[in-house]
Every structure is written in C-alpha cells, then in structure tokens.
Amino acid sequence: AACLCLAEGGVNLWVIRRVPYTEIDWKAYMEEVEGFANGTLDYTQLKGDTGPLVYPAGFVYIFLGLYYATGRGTDIRLAQYLFAGLYLLNLLLVFRIYSRTNKVPPYVFFFMCCASYRIHSIFVLRLFNDPVAMAILFLAINLFLEDRWSWGCLLFSLAVSVKMNILLFAPGLLFLLLQRFGLLGCIPKLCICALLQVALGLPFLLVNPVGYLTRSFDLGRQFQFKWTVNWRFLPEEVFQNRAFHAMLLLAHLAGLGLFALHRWHRPKESILALLKDPAKRKPPSPPLTANNILWQGGQQGIIFVLFSSNFLGVCCSRSLHYQFYVWYFHTLPYLLWCTPTTKLAHMPKVLLLGVIELCWNTYPSTVCSSLSLHICHGLILLQLWYGTAPLPAPHTPPPHRKPTAISKKAQ
C-alpha cells in the first residue's frame, strides 16, 4: 500500500501535466456556488451552464471553498492538484479499510490503483463532485470500524449532503445500527444524520424550503440516454419509461430484502430481533467486526453489509454515467474476494475486474459494453449470494450404546 501510494503521487502528477484537462462540470459548479456567494439563497435560482443546481447544501459549502481557493474557479491547475491530494487521501482511507478486512491478495491493489484510467480521469481531469462524496464516506466507514458510530453517522450525512448516491449505502447502515444498538439505540444516530442535513440546508430552507428539497433531493430526475453506460442496449423509449424505473426500484428493494434476511442476518433468528436491545437478544449479539460474515459462523460484517448494499443499488440504477464509476470502483476487490477463493479462481476474478474497467473506458458506450457490464455485475451478485451462504449444520452420528474400550497406552 505504501509503495502504491508513492507511485500514485507520480502517476497523478504525470496525468495533470501531460493529459489535457477536459471541461465538463467544473465551470457549472463554480457558477452555481458563485450565485450563493453573491447572496442568492433561493435554491431554484442557483444555476450553471449545464442547468440548475441539483446537489444538497454540503456541495455548495465545499465547492465554495474551492471557488475561493482557485481564484473564483479560474486556476484549473491548482484545482487539479487539490483533487490529486484528494485522490491520495481517498486511497489511504480505502487501504486502511482493506487492511482491516485482510481478504484481498496484495497484487490486486495494483489494479485498484495505477491501472485504472477512468478513475484518474474522474479525479484530476474532470474534477467531479462524486470523488469528494466518496472520500468523506470512506472516512465515515473507517470511524464505524473504530466503533465511533456517532462521528461516523455525522460524516455519512455530510457525504450525503455532497451527492445523493451515498444513500445507496443507507439500507446497510440502518441494518448495522439496528444490529449494534437496537431500535431505541439507533434513533439518536439517525437524529445526528437528520440534524446535520437541516443545519447545512437551513439558510436555503428559511427562504424557499420546497425549492431546496425538490432540487437537492430530486429522486425522480430523468437522465439523458446519450450518457448512459449500463442501459445502452435498450431502446431510448424503454430507458425513459416510468414503468421501467418502477421495475428497477422493485428489483432493488427485493435484492435488499433478500440480502438482509438471508446474508446479512444470522440464520435461525427472527429479523424482528434487530428491534430489541442487543443485551436482551437470545443469544446476545456478538460485537460487530469488519467482515466476519455468515460462512465464517458469525454475524454479518460492517464492510460486507455496506459494500453489498451499495452494489445492489448500482446494479439496479436507472442510469450510470461515466463519473459514477467511482461510486463502487474501490469496493469491487472486496466484493470479489470476500468469499472463499480457490487458487484457480483468482485469475477469473482479475479478468472480471479488467472487463468492468474496459466497459467503463468504452466511449461512447455500446450495446456490447453495456451488456458486458450487466453480465459482470450479475456474476458478482451470484458469487456474493452463493459464496456467503450459511454452511449446513454438521451431522453428528448417534452415540453407541456401549463405549468402545480404550487401552491404557491409548489413554
């Protein structure tokens, strides 16, 4: 990890100096936060050249700091260096998580770092807000692993306030909070998340609360077909159809329900036991760890629950754009190697990583690339489902009527 972080510092510098910067959303970000800097508190009036502001208030404050740090958004090279630093910080947080899980072979980390062109592009050549949200999320997960749930919930909520894709981790986090604290114990943690959202959005809520909520948390926003990575093989009328969106939502909820009941939860225990105080459960819940999942004989681990919750959401997403790759890229090695792996199975898993990378680097996306991406996602889901299935109870033979005589020497 240390060697790869040093190498990544050089790779990012080389990319910044040698590969031309591509303007996509940075200018629009700066125009949106400039309106706030000029005193506009009506969220419906904050706009950029790509359209209205559609991110929560945390995005405004963080990118306002970048706005002033980069000379009102004009110093692009400085912004690239800042995002290169964010890339290294994000990588350190990810490595710290993986060192706690101790699942992934070390050579796989090379493919998670230096070999991904698209991720470097998202960070230092496009300057999207997605990496900012993910870095804050990985910091929150590190706090969860340290059993600092209140601070972790605070940072989780901050990540949500930068971009809503972090909500894909929310079902897993709710399950973990119920598992760790019970219903009454998790209410204060949920209040922390809610109060931070209110505090960050308060200046806008006081002026136009409906405008702020509908713009920053618009769950029904339509995506443009020309940018989709995962549904290119569908006709555009099907892609835009509300019935198709409803079907994806039902598939997402069904997947979460199945994983919660049969992979996250301990077998032979009612799911309603999560609502009880952990000390009053029979048997009492063992402490949460990074990844002691069912096939190891314990309860579900923190990392598995959070990463699989997010992955289910990505698989059922209405559309994936190129910058969305960072939503789950750093979780893929864990999802592939968290299950028992034979020696012969390592190479197909590395190949799967390569095919996913190839799909995300195909621009514009094609029928073949989008179908291949779904096939890869389906294979990962299958190995998560079957690879973490609880082992059957061992069969104990009936005792003999007469105990077998044992010699003194054998004793």
URRARA-V736984 format. One record per residue. N is the residue number from 1. SS is DSSP state (H for helix, E for strand, C for the rest). D_CENTER is the distance of its C-alpha to the mean C-alpha in Angstrom with 1 decimal. Layout:
# URRARA-V736984
((N,SS,D_CENTER) (N,SS,D_CENTER))
This chain:
# URRARA-V736984
((1,C,20.8) (2,H,23.4) (3,H,25.1) (4,H,22.0) (5,H,21.2) (6,H,24.8) (7,H,24.7) (8,H,21.7) (9,H,23.7) (10,H,26.5) (11,H,24.4) (12,H,22.9) (13,H,26.4) (14,H,27.8) (15,H,25.4) (16,H,26.2) (17,H,29.9) (18,H,30.3) (19,C,27.9) (20,C,28.8) (21,C,26.4) (22,C,25.4) (23,C,25.5) (24,C,23.1) (25,C,21.6) (26,H,22.8) (27,H,26.2) (28,H,24.9) (29,H,22.7) (30,H,25.8) (31,H,28.0) (32,H,25.8) (33,H,25.8) (34,H,29.4) (35,H,30.4) (36,H,29.0) (37,H,30.8) (38,C,34.0) (39,C,33.8) (40,C,32.3) (41,C,30.6) (42,C,30.6) (43,H,27.0) (44,H,28.6) (45,H,30.6) (46,C,27.8) (47,E,27.6) (48,E,27.1) (49,C,28.6) (50,C,25.7) (51,E,26.0) (52,E,25.3) (53,C,22.7) (54,C,19.8) (55,C,17.4) (56,C,17.9) (57,H,20.2) (58,H,18.0) (59,H,17.6) (60,H,21.4) (61,H,22.2) (62,H,20.0) (63,H,21.2) (64,H,24.7) (65,H,24.7) (66,H,24.0) (67,H,26.6) (68,H,29.2) (69,H,28.2) (70,C,28.7) (71,C,31.9) (72,C,30.7) (73,C,28.2) (74,C,31.0) (75,C,30.3) (76,H,27.7) (77,H,28.3) (78,H,27.5) (79,H,24.3) (80,H,23.3) (81,H,24.3) (82,H,22.2) (83,H,19.1) (84,H,20.2) (85,H,20.3) (86,H,16.8) (87,H,15.7) (88,H,17.7) (89,H,16.3) (90,H,12.7) (91,H,14.1) (92,H,16.0) (93,H,13.3) (94,H,11.4) (95,H,14.9) (96,H,15.7) (97,H,13.0) (98,H,14.3) (99,H,17.8) (100,H,17.3) (101,H,16.3) (102,C,19.0) (103,C,18.1) (104,C,17.6) (105,C,20.9) (106,C,21.3) (107,C,22.3) (108,H,18.9) (109,H,17.6) (110,H,20.0) (111,H,18.2) (112,H,14.9) (113,C,17.0) (114,C,20.3) (115,C,20.2) (116,C,17.5) (117,H,19.5) (118,H,16.9) (119,H,14.5) (120,H,17.6) (121,H,18.7) (122,H,15.7) (123,H,16.2) (124,H,20.0) (125,H,21.6) (126,C,19.8) (127,C,18.7) (128,C,16.0) (129,C,14.3) (130,H,10.7) (131,H,10.9) (132,H,12.4) (133,H,9.7) (134,H,7.1) (135,H,10.1) (136,H,10.9) (137,H,7.8) (138,H,8.5) (139,H,12.0) (140,H,11.5) (141,H,10.2) (142,H,13.3) (143,H,15.3) (144,H,14.4) (145,H,15.6) (146,C,18.7) (147,C,19.3) (148,C,19.2) (149,H,17.6) (150,H,19.3) (151,H,18.2) (152,H,14.6) (153,H,14.7) (154,H,16.5) (155,H,13.9) (156,H,11.1) (157,H,13.5) (158,H,14.3) (159,H,10.8) (160,H,11.2) (161,C,14.6) (162,C,13.6) (163,C,11.6) (164,H,11.0) (165,H,7.9) (166,H,6.4) (167,H,8.7) (168,H,6.8) (169,H,5.9) (170,H,9.6) (171,H,11.5) (172,H,10.4) (173,H,11.3) (174,H,14.5) (175,H,15.4) (176,H,15.2) (177,H,17.2) (178,H,19.7) (179,H,20.0) (180,H,20.6) (181,H,22.7) (182,H,23.9) (183,H,24.3) (184,H,26.5) (185,H,24.7) (186,H,21.2) (187,H,22.9) (188,H,23.3) (189,H,19.6) (190,H,18.9) (191,H,21.7) (192,H,20.3) (193,H,17.2) (194,H,19.7) (195,H,22.3) (196,H,20.2) (197,H,19.4) (198,H,23.1) (199,H,24.2) (200,H,22.2) (201,H,23.4) (202,H,26.9) (203,H,28.8) (204,H,27.7) (205,H,28.0) (206,H,31.6) (207,H,32.5) (208,H,30.8) (209,H,28.5) (210,H,28.3) (211,H,27.6) (212,H,24.8) (213,H,23.0) (214,H,23.6) (215,H,22.5) (216,H,19.4) (217,C,18.0) (218,C,19.4) (219,C,17.7) (220,C,20.4) (221,C,20.4) (222,C,21.7) (223,C,20.3) (224,C,22.8) (225,H,23.5) (226,H,24.3) (227,H,20.8) (228,C,19.1) (229,C,17.8) (230,C,17.2) (231,C,20.3) (232,C,23.0) (233,C,25.2) (234,C,25.7) (235,C,28.5) (236,H,27.6) (237,H,29.2) (238,H,27.0) (239,H,23.8) (240,C,25.0) (241,C,26.4) (242,H,25.3) (243,H,26.1) (244,H,23.6) (245,H,20.9) (246,H,22.1) (247,H,22.0) (248,H,18.4) (249,H,17.7) (250,H,20.0) (251,H,18.4) (252,H,14.9) (253,H,16.7) (254,H,18.8) (255,H,16.0) (256,H,14.5) (257,H,18.1) (258,H,19.0) (259,H,16.3) (260,H,17.0) (261,H,20.7) (262,H,21.0) (263,H,18.2) (264,H,16.7) (265,C,20.2) (266,C,23.3) (267,C,25.9) (268,C,29.2) (269,C,27.9) (270,C,27.6) (271,H,24.3) (272,H,26.4) (273,H,26.8) (274,H,23.5) (275,H,25.4) (276,C,28.0) (277,C,28.3) (278,H,26.9) (279,H,30.5) (280,H,32.1) (281,C,30.3) (282,C,32.2) (283,C,31.4) (284,C,29.6) (285,C,25.9) (286,C,25.4) (287,C,23.2) (288,C,19.4) (289,C,18.5) (290,C,15.7) (291,C,16.0) (292,C,19.4) (293,C,18.6) (294,H,21.3) (295,H,23.1) (296,H,23.8) (297,C,25.5) (298,C,23.4) (299,C,21.0) (300,C,17.3) (301,C,15.4) (302,H,12.8) (303,H,10.4) (304,H,11.2) (305,H,10.8) (306,H,7.3) (307,H,6.0) (308,H,8.5) (309,H,8.0) (310,H,4.8) (311,H,7.1) (312,H,10.0) (313,H,9.0) (314,H,8.7) (315,H,11.9) (316,C,13.7) (317,C,12.9) (318,C,16.2) (319,C,15.8) (320,C,13.6) (321,C,15.1) (322,H,15.3) (323,H,13.3) (324,H,10.3) (325,H,10.2) (326,H,8.3) (327,H,5.2) (328,C,5.1) (329,H,8.4) (330,H,8.3) (331,H,7.1) (332,H,9.9) (333,H,12.8) (334,H,11.9) (335,H,11.5) (336,H,14.8) (337,H,16.7) (338,C,15.9) (339,C,18.7) (340,C,22.3) (341,C,23.1) (342,C,26.7) (343,C,28.1) (344,C,28.5) (345,H,24.9) (346,H,23.4) (347,H,24.7) (348,H,23.3) (349,H,19.8) (350,H,20.3) (351,H,21.8) (352,H,18.8) (353,H,16.7) (354,H,19.6) (355,H,19.9) (356,H,16.3) (357,H,16.9) (358,H,20.3) (359,H,19.0) (360,H,16.8) (361,C,19.9) (362,C,22.3) (363,C,23.4) (364,C,24.4) (365,C,22.6) (366,C,25.1) (367,H,25.7) (368,H,25.4) (369,H,22.2) (370,H,20.4) (371,H,22.0) (372,H,21.1) (373,H,17.4) (374,H,17.7) (375,H,19.8) (376,H,17.4) (377,H,14.6) (378,H,17.4) (379,H,18.5) (380,H,15.3) (381,H,15.3) (382,H,18.9) (383,H,18.7) (384,H,16.0) (385,H,18.5) (386,H,21.6) (387,H,20.6) (388,C,19.6) (389,C,22.6) (390,C,24.8) (391,C,28.0) (392,C,31.2) (393,C,33.5) (394,C,36.1) (395,C,39.5) (396,C,42.2) (397,C,45.7) (398,C,48.4) (399,C,50.6) (400,C,54.0) (401,C,57.0) (402,C,58.7) (403,C,56.8) (404,C,57.4) (405,C,60.0) (406,C,58.7) (407,C,61.1) (408,C,61.7) (409,C,60.5) (410,C,57.2) (411,C,56.7))
